[in-house]
């Protein structure tokens, strides 16, 4: 059975006028991630924000490693187990 692939999306941050930069992944590809584990961080002009996983699963793929991002961008994928 193939695991369900879940998008990891940058949620709305209310910073649409600010530049948002993807900083780093806090987990590695292949790591199991529990729901609510801190998984990545982004930076704006005003703050560094750490995001938690919305689902449990294995970090299967990262799409973004660094650079400018915007709300709604797909950053990577989890394989749900």
N, CA, C and O atoms as a Maestro MAE file, in Angstrom:
{
 s_m_m2io_version
 :::
 2.0.0
}

f_m_ct {
 s_m_title
 :::
 protein
 m_atom[324] {
  # First column is atom index #
  i_m_mmod_type
  r_m_x_coord
  r_m_y_coord
  r_m_z_coord
  i_m_residue_number
  s_m_chain_name
  s_m_pdb_residue_name
  s_m_pdb_atom_name
  i_m_atomic_number
  :::
  1 25 0.847 -1.187 0.000 1 A "UNK " " N  " 7
  2 3 0.000 0.000 0.000 1 A "UNK " " CA " 6
  3 2 0.888 1.244 0.000 1 A "UNK " " C  " 6
  4 15 1.826 1.342 0.791 1 A "UNK " " O  " 8
  5 25 0.595 2.173 -0.872 2 A "UNK " " N  " 7
  6 3 1.358 3.406 -0.975 2 A "UNK " " CA " 6
  7 2 0.887 4.403 0.081 2 A "UNK " " C  " 6
  8 15 -0.316 4.603 0.246 2 A "UNK " " O  " 8
  9 25 1.833 5.038 0.807 3 A "UNK " " N  " 7
  10 3 1.407 6.020 1.816 3 A "UNK " " CA " 6
  11 2 0.811 7.261 1.156 3 A "UNK " " C  " 6
  12 15 1.131 7.595 0.016 3 A "UNK " " O  " 8
  13 25 -0.054 7.927 1.897 4 A "UNK " " N  " 7
  14 3 -0.664 9.160 1.414 4 A "UNK " " CA " 6
  15 2 0.378 10.274 1.449 4 A "UNK " " C  " 6
  16 15 1.050 10.454 2.464 4 A "UNK " " O  " 8
  17 25 0.521 11.017 0.365 5 A "UNK " " N  " 7
  18 3 1.473 12.124 0.285 5 A "UNK " " CA " 6
  19 2 0.737 13.410 0.671 5 A "UNK " " C  " 6
  20 15 -0.294 13.751 0.092 5 A "UNK " " O  " 8
  21 25 1.287 14.109 1.654 6 A "UNK " " N  " 7
  22 3 0.661 15.328 2.181 6 A "UNK " " CA " 6
  23 2 1.587 16.512 1.921 6 A "UNK " " C  " 6
  24 15 2.775 16.458 2.239 6 A "UNK " " O  " 8
  25 25 1.044 17.577 1.345 7 A "UNK " " N  " 7
  26 3 1.824 18.784 1.097 7 A "UNK " " CA " 6
  27 2 2.117 19.512 2.410 7 A "UNK " " C  " 6
  28 15 1.257 19.608 3.285 7 A "UNK " " O  " 8
  29 25 3.328 20.016 2.532 8 A "UNK " " N  " 7
  30 3 3.696 20.924 3.616 8 A "UNK " " CA " 6
  31 2 3.672 22.317 3.005 8 A "UNK " " C  " 6
  32 15 4.494 22.651 2.151 8 A "UNK " " O  " 8
  33 25 2.720 23.121 3.453 9 A "UNK " " N  " 7
  34 3 2.455 24.424 2.843 9 A "UNK " " CA " 6
  35 2 2.755 25.526 3.849 9 A "UNK " " C  " 6
  36 15 2.462 25.390 5.037 9 A "UNK " " O  " 8
  37 25 3.347 26.631 3.362 10 A "UNK " " N  " 7
  38 3 3.543 27.790 4.233 10 A "UNK " " CA " 6
  39 2 2.181 28.421 4.474 10 A "UNK " " C  " 6
  40 15 1.558 28.928 3.541 10 A "UNK " " O  " 8
  41 25 1.709 28.394 5.730 11 A "UNK " " N  " 7
  42 3 0.373 28.944 6.014 11 A "UNK " " CA " 6
  43 2 0.370 30.474 5.974 11 A "UNK " " C  " 6
  44 15 1.421 31.113 5.906 11 A "UNK " " O  " 8
  45 25 -0.813 31.033 6.017 12 A "UNK " " N  " 7
  46 3 -0.949 32.480 6.080 12 A "UNK " " CA " 6
  47 2 -0.316 32.986 7.363 12 A "UNK " " C  " 6
  48 15 -0.535 32.441 8.444 12 A "UNK " " O  " 8
  49 25 0.475 34.042 7.217 13 A "UNK " " N  " 7
  50 3 1.165 34.609 8.363 13 A "UNK " " CA " 6
  51 2 0.723 36.040 8.632 13 A "UNK " " C  " 6
  52 15 1.117 36.636 9.635 13 A "UNK " " O  " 8
  53 25 -0.101 36.599 7.735 14 A "UNK " " N  " 7
  54 3 -0.527 37.980 7.895 14 A "UNK " " CA " 6
  55 2 0.591 38.968 7.594 14 A "UNK " " C  " 6
  56 15 0.569 40.106 8.064 14 A "UNK " " O  " 8
  57 25 1.572 38.523 6.804 15 A "UNK " " N  " 7
  58 3 2.719 39.374 6.470 15 A "UNK " " CA " 6
  59 2 2.819 39.573 4.965 15 A "UNK " " C  " 6
  60 15 3.918 39.545 4.412 15 A "UNK " " O  " 8
  61 25 1.712 39.768 4.309 16 A "UNK " " N  " 7
  62 3 1.717 39.820 2.851 16 A "UNK " " CA " 6
  63 2 2.567 40.955 2.295 16 A "UNK " " C  " 6
  64 15 3.043 40.860 1.164 16 A "UNK " " O  " 8
  65 25 2.768 42.019 3.051 17 A "UNK " " N  " 7
  66 3 3.571 43.127 2.550 17 A "UNK " " CA " 6
  67 2 5.059 42.955 2.878 17 A "UNK " " C  " 6
  68 15 5.893 43.722 2.398 17 A "UNK " " O  " 8
  69 25 5.392 41.948 3.695 18 A "UNK " " N  " 7
  70 3 6.777 41.726 4.083 18 A "UNK " " CA " 6
  71 2 7.396 40.608 3.256 18 A "UNK " " C  " 6
  72 15 6.707 39.696 2.799 18 A "UNK " " O  " 8
  73 25 8.693 40.695 3.076 19 A "UNK " " N  " 7
  74 3 9.452 39.635 2.429 19 A "UNK " " CA " 6
  75 2 9.576 38.479 3.422 19 A "UNK " " C  " 6
  76 15 9.926 38.691 4.583 19 A "UNK " " O  " 8
  77 25 9.288 37.254 2.964 20 A "UNK " " N  " 7
  78 3 9.401 36.057 3.792 20 A "UNK " " CA " 6
  79 2 10.480 35.182 3.170 20 A "UNK " " C  " 6
  80 15 10.445 34.904 1.972 20 A "UNK " " O  " 8
  81 25 11.435 34.751 3.979 21 A "UNK " " N  " 7
  82 3 12.548 33.935 3.508 21 A "UNK " " CA " 6
  83 2 12.536 32.605 4.254 21 A "UNK " " C  " 6
  84 15 12.508 32.567 5.484 21 A "UNK " " O  " 8
  85 25 12.557 31.515 3.486 22 A "UNK " " N  " 7
  86 3 12.668 30.192 4.099 22 A "UNK " " CA " 6
  87 2 14.071 30.069 4.666 22 A "UNK " " C  " 6
  88 15 15.052 30.281 3.954 22 A "UNK " " O  " 8
  89 25 14.174 29.720 5.970 23 A "UNK " " N  " 7
  90 3 15.473 29.645 6.642 23 A "UNK " " CA " 6
  91 2 16.064 28.244 6.608 23 A "UNK " " C  " 6
  92 15 17.155 28.017 6.085 23 A "UNK " " O  " 8
  93 25 15.293 27.292 7.192 24 A "UNK " " N  " 7
  94 3 15.852 25.947 7.288 24 A "UNK " " CA " 6
  95 2 14.799 24.943 7.710 24 A "UNK " " C  " 6
  96 15 13.781 25.275 8.319 24 A "UNK " " O  " 8
  97 25 15.091 23.694 7.356 25 A "UNK " " N  " 7
  98 3 14.322 22.564 7.837 25 A "UNK " " CA " 6
  99 2 14.876 22.155 9.194 25 A "UNK " " C  " 6
  100 15 16.090 22.166 9.398 25 A "UNK " " O  " 8
  101 25 14.012 21.802 10.105 26 A "UNK " " N  " 7
  102 3 14.424 21.331 11.420 26 A "UNK " " CA " 6
  103 2 14.422 19.801 11.490 26 A "UNK " " C  " 6
  104 15 14.829 19.217 12.494 26 A "UNK " " O  " 8
  105 25 13.966 19.172 10.428 27 A "UNK " " N  " 7
  106 3 13.984 17.712 10.269 27 A "UNK " " CA " 6
  107 2 14.659 17.394 8.943 27 A "UNK " " C  " 6
  108 15 14.716 18.238 8.048 27 A "UNK " " O  " 8
  109 25 15.167 16.177 8.820 28 A "UNK " " N  " 7
  110 3 15.818 15.720 7.596 28 A "UNK " " CA " 6
  111 2 14.893 14.794 6.820 28 A "UNK " " C  " 6
  112 15 14.009 14.161 7.399 28 A "UNK " " O  " 8
  113 25 15.098 14.715 5.506 29 A "UNK " " N  " 7
  114 3 14.349 13.763 4.693 29 A "UNK " " CA " 6
  115 2 14.577 12.372 5.278 29 A "UNK " " C  " 6
  116 15 15.709 11.980 5.560 29 A "UNK " " O  " 8
  117 25 13.493 11.644 5.453 30 A "UNK " " N  " 7
  118 3 13.542 10.301 6.042 30 A "UNK " " CA " 6
  119 2 13.206 10.277 7.520 30 A "UNK " " C  " 6
  120 15 12.937 9.212 8.076 30 A "UNK " " O  " 8
  121 25 13.216 11.453 8.174 31 A "UNK " " N  " 7
  122 3 12.868 11.520 9.592 31 A "UNK " " CA " 6
  123 2 11.365 11.366 9.775 31 A "UNK " " C  " 6
  124 15 10.579 11.874 8.976 31 A "UNK " " O  " 8
  125 25 10.969 10.657 10.839 32 A "UNK " " N  " 7
  126 3 9.559 10.612 11.203 32 A "UNK " " CA " 6
  127 2 9.222 11.899 11.949 32 A "UNK " " C  " 6
  128 15 9.974 12.338 12.820 32 A "UNK " " O  " 8
  129 25 8.111 12.484 11.607 33 A "UNK " " N  " 7
  130 3 7.657 13.742 12.202 33 A "UNK " " CA " 6
  131 2 6.302 13.492 12.856 33 A "UNK " " C  " 6
  132 15 5.379 12.991 12.214 33 A "UNK " " O  " 8
  133 25 6.188 13.840 14.119 34 A "UNK " " N  " 7
  134 3 4.898 13.765 14.800 34 A "UNK " " CA " 6
  135 2 4.142 15.067 14.576 34 A "UNK " " C  " 6
  136 15 4.745 16.132 14.440 34 A "UNK " " O  " 8
  137 25 2.825 14.971 14.538 35 A "UNK " " N  " 7
  138 3 2.005 16.173 14.485 35 A "UNK " " CA " 6
  139 2 2.433 17.081 15.644 35 A "UNK " " C  " 6
  140 15 2.619 16.611 16.767 35 A "UNK " " O  " 8
  141 25 2.584 18.354 15.374 36 A "UNK " " N  " 7
  142 3 2.999 19.390 16.326 36 A "UNK " " CA " 6
  143 2 4.510 19.444 16.570 36 A "UNK " " C  " 6
  144 15 4.959 20.295 17.338 36 A "UNK " " O  " 8
  145 25 5.315 18.565 15.945 37 A "UNK " " N  " 7
  146 3 6.768 18.726 16.001 37 A "UNK " " CA " 6
  147 2 7.160 19.953 15.189 37 A "UNK " " C  " 6
  148 15 6.579 20.216 14.136 37 A "UNK " " O  " 8
  149 25 8.136 20.697 15.671 38 A "UNK " " N  " 7
  150 3 8.663 21.815 14.887 38 A "UNK " " CA " 6
  151 2 9.371 21.241 13.673 38 A "UNK " " C  " 6
  152 15 10.199 20.338 13.795 38 A "UNK " " O  " 8
  153 25 9.035 21.780 12.478 39 A "UNK " " N  " 7
  154 3 9.544 21.164 11.252 39 A "UNK " " CA " 6
  155 2 10.345 22.118 10.362 39 A "UNK " " C  " 6
  156 15 11.273 21.679 9.682 39 A "UNK " " O  " 8
  157 25 10.009 23.420 10.351 40 A "UNK " " N  " 7
  158 3 10.781 24.376 9.552 40 A "UNK " " CA " 6
  159 2 10.639 25.765 10.132 40 A "UNK " " C  " 6
  160 15 9.772 26.027 10.967 40 A "UNK " " O  " 8
  161 25 11.531 26.675 9.662 41 A "UNK " " N  " 7
  162 3 11.422 28.061 10.100 41 A "UNK " " CA " 6
  163 2 11.597 28.995 8.918 41 A "UNK " " C  " 6
  164 15 12.294 28.698 7.948 41 A "UNK " " O  " 8
  165 25 10.929 30.145 9.039 42 A "UNK " " N  " 7
  166 3 11.039 31.208 8.048 42 A "UNK " " CA " 6
  167 2 11.359 32.505 8.783 42 A "UNK " " C  " 6
  168 15 11.137 32.632 9.987 42 A "UNK " " O  " 8
  169 25 11.882 33.459 8.029 43 A "UNK " " N  " 7
  170 3 12.219 34.756 8.593 43 A "UNK " " CA " 6
  171 2 11.543 35.850 7.792 43 A "UNK " " C  " 6
  172 15 11.361 35.740 6.579 43 A "UNK " " O  " 8
  173 25 11.176 36.910 8.499 44 A "UNK " " N  " 7
  174 3 10.689 38.124 7.857 44 A "UNK " " CA " 6
  175 2 11.545 39.262 8.376 44 A "UNK " " C  " 6
  176 15 12.499 39.039 9.121 44 A "UNK " " O  " 8
  177 25 11.209 40.476 7.985 45 A "UNK " " N  " 7
  178 3 11.950 41.635 8.478 45 A "UNK " " CA " 6
  179 2 11.822 41.778 9.990 45 A "UNK " " C  " 6
  180 15 12.698 42.346 10.642 45 A "UNK " " O  " 8
  181 25 10.738 41.266 10.540 46 A "UNK " " N  " 7
  182 3 10.438 41.501 11.951 46 A "UNK " " CA " 6
  183 2 10.646 40.296 12.869 46 A "UNK " " C  " 6
  184 15 10.822 40.475 14.074 46 A "UNK " " O  " 8
  185 25 10.631 39.072 12.330 47 A "UNK " " N  " 7
  186 3 10.662 37.912 13.222 47 A "UNK " " CA " 6
  187 2 11.121 36.652 12.510 47 A "UNK " " C  " 6
  188 15 11.050 36.538 11.286 47 A "UNK " " O  " 8
  189 25 11.595 35.708 13.318 48 A "UNK " " N  " 7
  190 3 11.817 34.340 12.866 48 A "UNK " " CA " 6
  191 2 10.667 33.518 13.421 48 A "UNK " " C  " 6
  192 15 10.379 33.570 14.617 48 A "UNK " " O  " 8
  193 25 10.010 32.757 12.550 49 A "UNK " " N  " 7
  194 3 8.829 31.997 12.951 49 A "UNK " " CA " 6
  195 2 9.089 30.517 12.691 49 A "UNK " " C  " 6
  196 15 9.502 30.126 11.599 49 A "UNK " " O  " 8
  197 25 8.839 29.702 13.715 50 A "UNK " " N  " 7
  198 3 8.989 28.256 13.612 50 A "UNK " " CA " 6
  199 2 7.601 27.650 13.444 50 A "UNK " " C  " 6
  200 15 6.662 28.021 14.149 50 A "UNK " " O  " 8
  201 25 7.478 26.713 12.501 51 A "UNK " " N  " 7
  202 3 6.191 26.071 12.229 51 A "UNK " " CA " 6
  203 2 6.220 24.612 12.629 51 A "UNK " " C  " 6
  204 15 7.235 23.927 12.503 51 A "UNK " " O  " 8
  205 25 5.082 24.156 13.115 52 A "UNK " " N  " 7
  206 3 4.917 22.758 13.510 52 A "UNK " " CA " 6
  207 2 4.206 21.992 12.401 52 A "UNK " " C  " 6
  208 15 3.445 22.557 11.615 52 A "UNK " " O  " 8
  209 25 4.475 20.700 12.361 53 A "UNK " " N  " 7
  210 3 3.809 19.830 11.390 53 A "UNK " " CA " 6
  211 2 2.320 19.734 11.725 53 A "UNK " " C  " 6
  212 15 1.936 19.642 12.891 53 A "UNK " " O  " 8
  213 25 1.509 19.755 10.699 54 A "UNK " " N  " 7
  214 3 0.064 19.621 10.886 54 A "UNK " " CA " 6
  215 2 -0.377 18.166 10.860 54 A "UNK " " C  " 6
  216 15 -1.510 17.849 11.223 54 A "UNK " " O  " 8
  217 25 0.526 17.272 10.426 55 A "UNK " " N  " 7
  218 3 0.231 15.840 10.332 55 A "UNK " " CA " 6
  219 2 1.467 15.062 10.759 55 A "UNK " " C  " 6
  220 15 2.571 15.605 10.784 55 A "UNK " " O  " 8
  221 25 1.283 13.810 11.089 56 A "UNK " " N  " 7
  222 3 2.400 12.913 11.360 56 A "UNK " " CA " 6
  223 2 2.768 12.179 10.090 56 A "UNK " " C  " 6
  224 15 1.917 11.940 9.232 56 A "UNK " " O  " 8
  225 25 4.038 11.822 9.968 57 A "UNK " " N  " 7
  226 3 4.497 11.061 8.817 57 A "UNK " " CA " 6
  227 2 5.990 11.200 8.642 57 A "UNK " " C  " 6
  228 15 6.678 11.771 9.489 57 A "UNK " " O  " 8
  229 25 6.486 10.674 7.537 58 A "UNK " " N  " 7
  230 3 7.907 10.733 7.222 58 A "UNK " " CA " 6
  231 2 8.131 11.898 6.264 58 A "UNK " " C  " 6
  232 15 7.423 12.041 5.267 58 A "UNK " " O  " 8
  233 25 9.133 12.734 6.581 59 A "UNK " " N  " 7
  234 3 9.481 13.820 5.661 59 A "UNK " " CA " 6
  235 2 10.062 13.180 4.412 59 A "UNK " " C  " 6
  236 15 11.193 12.694 4.419 59 A "UNK " " O  " 8
  237 25 9.278 13.185 3.338 60 A "UNK " " N  " 7
  238 3 9.618 12.440 2.131 60 A "UNK " " CA " 6
  239 2 10.396 13.264 1.119 60 A "UNK " " C  " 6
  240 15 11.258 12.737 0.415 60 A "UNK " " O  " 8
  241 25 10.098 14.552 1.043 61 A "UNK " " N  " 7
  242 3 10.722 15.384 0.009 61 A "UNK " " CA " 6
  243 2 10.700 16.833 0.451 61 A "UNK " " C  " 6
  244 15 9.717 17.300 1.026 61 A "UNK " " O  " 8
  245 25 11.786 17.543 0.180 62 A "UNK " " N  " 7
  246 3 11.792 18.988 0.390 62 A "UNK " " CA " 6
  247 2 11.856 19.655 -0.973 62 A "UNK " " C  " 6
  248 15 12.671 19.285 -1.818 62 A "UNK " " O  " 8
  249 25 11.004 20.626 -1.178 63 A "UNK " " N  " 7
  250 3 10.935 21.362 -2.434 63 A "UNK " " CA " 6
  251 2 11.755 22.649 -2.317 63 A "UNK " " C  " 6
  252 15 12.441 23.052 -3.256 63 A "UNK " " O  " 8
  253 25 11.669 23.280 -1.154 64 A "UNK " " N  " 7
  254 3 12.368 24.531 -0.901 64 A "UNK " " CA " 6
  255 2 13.438 24.281 0.148 64 A "UNK " " C  " 6
  256 15 13.166 23.694 1.195 64 A "UNK " " O  " 8
  257 25 14.649 24.725 -0.132 65 A "UNK " " N  " 7
  258 3 15.746 24.595 0.835 65 A "UNK " " CA " 6
  259 2 16.123 25.948 1.427 65 A "UNK " " C  " 6
  260 15 16.553 26.027 2.577 65 A "UNK " " O  " 8
  261 25 15.965 26.996 0.653 66 A "UNK " " N  " 7
  262 3 16.237 28.352 1.130 66 A "UNK " " CA " 6
  263 2 15.688 29.340 0.116 66 A "UNK " " C  " 6
  264 15 15.387 28.984 -1.023 66 A "UNK " " O  " 8
  265 25 15.561 30.590 0.550 67 A "UNK " " N  " 7
  266 3 15.151 31.641 -0.373 67 A "UNK " " CA " 6
  267 2 13.764 32.181 -0.099 67 A "UNK " " C  " 6
  268 15 13.085 31.781 0.847 67 A "UNK " " O  " 8
  269 25 13.368 33.105 -0.960 68 A "UNK " " N  " 7
  270 3 12.086 33.785 -0.824 68 A "UNK " " CA " 6
  271 2 10.934 32.815 -1.042 68 A "UNK " " C  " 6
  272 15 10.963 31.985 -1.951 68 A "UNK " " O  " 8
  273 25 9.933 32.935 -0.201 69 A "UNK " " N  " 7
  274 3 8.706 32.143 -0.321 69 A "UNK " " CA " 6
  275 2 7.522 33.061 -0.060 69 A "UNK " " C  " 6
  276 15 7.675 34.182 0.426 69 A "UNK " " O  " 8
  277 25 6.348 32.565 -0.389 70 A "UNK " " N  " 7
  278 3 5.132 33.318 -0.071 70 A "UNK " " CA " 6
  279 2 4.104 32.370 0.521 70 A "UNK " " C  " 6
  280 15 4.183 31.152 0.360 70 A "UNK " " O  " 8
  281 25 3.142 32.958 1.206 71 A "UNK " " N  " 7
  282 3 2.077 32.167 1.815 71 A "UNK " " CA " 6
  283 2 1.426 31.283 0.753 71 A "UNK " " C  " 6
  284 15 1.143 31.735 -0.357 71 A "UNK " " O  " 8
  285 25 1.195 30.032 1.102 72 A "UNK " " N  " 7
  286 3 0.571 29.092 0.184 72 A "UNK " " CA " 6
  287 2 1.552 28.264 -0.624 72 A "UNK " " C  " 6
  288 15 1.143 27.304 -1.278 72 A "UNK " " O  " 8
  289 25 2.857 28.608 -0.600 73 A "UNK " " N  " 7
  290 3 3.851 27.820 -1.328 73 A "UNK " " CA " 6
  291 2 3.978 26.422 -0.722 73 A "UNK " " C  " 6
  292 15 3.925 26.257 0.496 73 A "UNK " " O  " 8
  293 25 4.144 25.421 -1.585 74 A "UNK " " N  " 7
  294 3 4.426 24.059 -1.135 74 A "UNK " " CA " 6
  295 2 5.923 23.991 -0.856 74 A "UNK " " C  " 6
  296 15 6.743 24.259 -1.735 74 A "UNK " " O  " 8
  297 25 6.268 23.630 0.376 75 A "UNK " " N  " 7
  298 3 7.664 23.585 0.804 75 A "UNK " " CA " 6
  299 2 8.249 22.187 0.776 75 A "UNK " " C  " 6
  300 15 9.460 22.009 0.637 75 A "UNK " " O  " 8
  301 25 7.380 21.196 0.909 76 A "UNK " " N  " 7
  302 3 7.820 19.807 0.910 76 A "UNK " " CA " 6
  303 2 6.636 18.869 1.040 76 A "UNK " " C  " 6
  304 15 5.480 19.275 0.919 76 A "UNK " " O  " 8
  305 25 6.951 17.594 1.292 77 A "UNK " " N  " 7
  306 3 5.902 16.562 1.374 77 A "UNK " " CA " 6
  307 2 6.194 15.599 2.512 77 A "UNK " " C  " 6
  308 15 7.343 15.244 2.776 77 A "UNK " " O  " 8
  309 25 5.123 15.188 3.177 78 A "UNK " " N  " 7
  310 3 5.160 14.108 4.160 78 A "UNK " " CA " 6
  311 2 4.468 12.897 3.580 78 A "UNK " " C  " 6
  312 15 3.472 13.017 2.865 78 A "UNK " " O  " 8
  313 25 5.001 11.726 3.891 79 A "UNK " " N  " 7
  314 3 4.295 10.481 3.598 79 A "UNK " " CA " 6
  315 2 3.624 10.057 4.895 79 A "UNK " " C  " 6
  316 15 4.301 9.705 5.861 79 A "UNK " " O  " 8
  317 25 2.296 10.089 4.922 80 A "UNK " " N  " 7
  318 3 1.536 9.698 6.117 80 A "UNK " " CA " 6
  319 2 1.596 8.197 6.268 80 A "UNK " " C  " 6
  320 15 1.578 7.455 5.286 80 A "UNK " " O  " 8
  321 25 1.669 7.759 7.515 81 A "UNK " " N  " 7
  322 3 1.755 6.322 7.802 81 A "UNK " " CA " 6
  323 2 0.595 5.891 8.648 81 A "UNK " " C  " 6
  324 15 0.488 4.716 8.997 81 A "UNK " " O  " 8
  :::
 }
 m_bond[323] {
  # First column is bond index #
  i_m_from
  i_m_to
  i_m_order
  :::
  1 1 2 1
  2 2 3 1
  3 3 4 2
  4 3 5 1
  5 5 6 1
  6 6 7 1
  7 7 8 2
  8 7 9 1
  9 9 10 1
  10 10 11 1
  11 11 12 2
  12 11 13 1
  13 13 14 1
  14 14 15 1
  15 15 16 2
  16 15 17 1
  17 17 18 1
  18 18 19 1
  19 19 20 2
  20 19 21 1
  21 21 22 1
  22 22 23 1
  23 23 24 2
  24 23 25 1
  25 25 26 1
  26 26 27 1
  27 27 28 2
  28 27 29 1
  29 29 30 1
  30 30 31 1
  31 31 32 2
  32 31 33 1
  33 33 34 1
  34 34 35 1
  35 35 36 2
  36 35 37 1
  37 37 38 1
  38 38 39 1
  39 39 40 2
  40 39 41 1
  41 41 42 1
  42 42 43 1
  43 43 44 2
  44 43 45 1
  45 45 46 1
  46 46 47 1
  47 47 48 2
  48 47 49 1
  49 49 50 1
  50 50 51 1
  51 51 52 2
  52 51 53 1
  53 53 54 1
  54 54 55 1
  55 55 56 2
  56 55 57 1
  57 57 58 1
  58 58 59 1
  59 59 60 2
  60 59 61 1
  61 61 62 1
  62 62 63 1
  63 63 64 2
  64 63 65 1
  65 65 66 1
  66 66 67 1
  67 67 68 2
  68 67 69 1
  69 69 70 1
  70 70 71 1
  71 71 72 2
  72 71 73 1
  73 73 74 1
  74 74 75 1
  75 75 76 2
  76 75 77 1
  77 77 78 1
  78 78 79 1
  79 79 80 2
  80 79 81 1
  81 81 82 1
  82 82 83 1
  83 83 84 2
  84 83 85 1
  85 85 86 1
  86 86 87 1
  87 87 88 2
  88 87 89 1
  89 89 90 1
  90 90 91 1
  91 91 92 2
  92 91 93 1
  93 93 94 1
  94 94 95 1
  95 95 96 2
  96 95 97 1
  97 97 98 1
  98 98 99 1
  99 99 100 2
  100 99 101 1
  101 101 102 1
  102 102 103 1
  103 103 104 2
  104 103 105 1
  105 105 106 1
  106 106 107 1
  107 107 108 2
  108 107 109 1
  109 109 110 1
  110 110 111 1
  111 111 112 2
  112 111 113 1
  113 113 114 1
  114 114 115 1
  115 115 116 2
  116 115 117 1
  117 117 118 1
  118 118 119 1
  119 119 120 2
  120 119 121 1
  121 121 122 1
  122 122 123 1
  123 123 124 2
  124 123 125 1
  125 125 126 1
  126 126 127 1
  127 127 128 2
  128 127 129 1
  129 129 130 1
  130 130 131 1
  131 131 132 2
  132 131 133 1
  133 133 134 1
  134 134 135 1
  135 135 136 2
  136 135 137 1
  137 137 138 1
  138 138 139 1
  139 139 140 2
  140 139 141 1
  141 141 142 1
  142 142 143 1
  143 143 144 2
  144 143 145 1
  145 145 146 1
  146 146 147 1
  147 147 148 2
  148 147 149 1
  149 149 150 1
  150 150 151 1
  151 151 152 2
  152 151 153 1
  153 153 154 1
  154 154 155 1
  155 155 156 2
  156 155 157 1
  157 157 158 1
  158 158 159 1
  159 159 160 2
  160 159 161 1
  161 161 162 1
  162 162 163 1
  163 163 164 2
  164 163 165 1
  165 165 166 1
  166 166 167 1
  167 167 168 2
  168 167 169 1
  169 169 170 1
  170 170 171 1
  171 171 172 2
  172 171 173 1
  173 173 174 1
  174 174 175 1
  175 175 176 2
  176 175 177 1
  177 177 178 1
  178 178 179 1
  179 179 180 2
  180 179 181 1
  181 181 182 1
  182 182 183 1
  183 183 184 2
  184 183 185 1
  185 185 186 1
  186 186 187 1
  187 187 188 2
  188 187 189 1
  189 189 190 1
  190 190 191 1
  191 191 192 2
  192 191 193 1
  193 193 194 1
  194 194 195 1
  195 195 196 2
  196 195 197 1
  197 197 198 1
  198 198 199 1
  199 199 200 2
  200 199 201 1
  201 201 202 1
  202 202 203 1
  203 203 204 2
  204 203 205 1
  205 205 206 1
  206 206 207 1
  207 207 208 2
  208 207 209 1
  209 209 210 1
  210 210 211 1
  211 211 212 2
  212 211 213 1
  213 213 214 1
  214 214 215 1
  215 215 216 2
  216 215 217 1
  217 217 218 1
  218 218 219 1
  219 219 220 2
  220 219 221 1
  221 221 222 1
  222 222 223 1
  223 223 224 2
  224 223 225 1
  225 225 226 1
  226 226 227 1
  227 227 228 2
  228 227 229 1
  229 229 230 1
  230 230 231 1
  231 231 232 2
  232 231 233 1
  233 233 234 1
  234 234 235 1
  235 235 236 2
  236 235 237 1
  237 237 238 1
  238 238 239 1
  239 239 240 2
  240 239 241 1
  241 241 242 1
  242 242 243 1
  243 243 244 2
  244 243 245 1
  245 245 246 1
  246 246 247 1
  247 247 248 2
  248 247 249 1
  249 249 250 1
  250 250 251 1
  251 251 252 2
  252 251 253 1
  253 253 254 1
  254 254 255 1
  255 255 256 2
  256 255 257 1
  257 257 258 1
  258 258 259 1
  259 259 260 2
  260 259 261 1
  261 261 262 1
  262 262 263 1
  263 263 264 2
  264 263 265 1
  265 265 266 1
  266 266 267 1
  267 267 268 2
  268 267 269 1
  269 269 270 1
  270 270 271 1
  271 271 272 2
  272 271 273 1
  273 273 274 1
  274 274 275 1
  275 275 276 2
  276 275 277 1
  277 277 278 1
  278 278 279 1
  279 279 280 2
  280 279 281 1
  281 281 282 1
  282 282 283 1
  283 283 284 2
  284 283 285 1
  285 285 286 1
  286 286 287 1
  287 287 288 2
  288 287 289 1
  289 289 290 1
  290 290 291 1
  291 291 292 2
  292 291 293 1
  293 293 294 1
  294 294 295 1
  295 295 296 2
  296 295 297 1
  297 297 298 1
  298 298 299 1
  299 299 300 2
  300 299 301 1
  301 301 302 1
  302 302 303 1
  303 303 304 2
  304 303 305 1
  305 305 306 1
  306 306 307 1
  307 307 308 2
  308 307 309 1
  309 309 310 1
  310 310 311 1
  311 311 312 2
  312 311 313 1
  313 313 314 1
  314 314 315 1
  315 315 316 2
  316 315 317 1
  317 317 318 1
  318 318 319 1
  319 319 320 2
  320 319 321 1
  321 321 322 1
  322 322 323 1
  323 323 324 2
  :::
 }
}
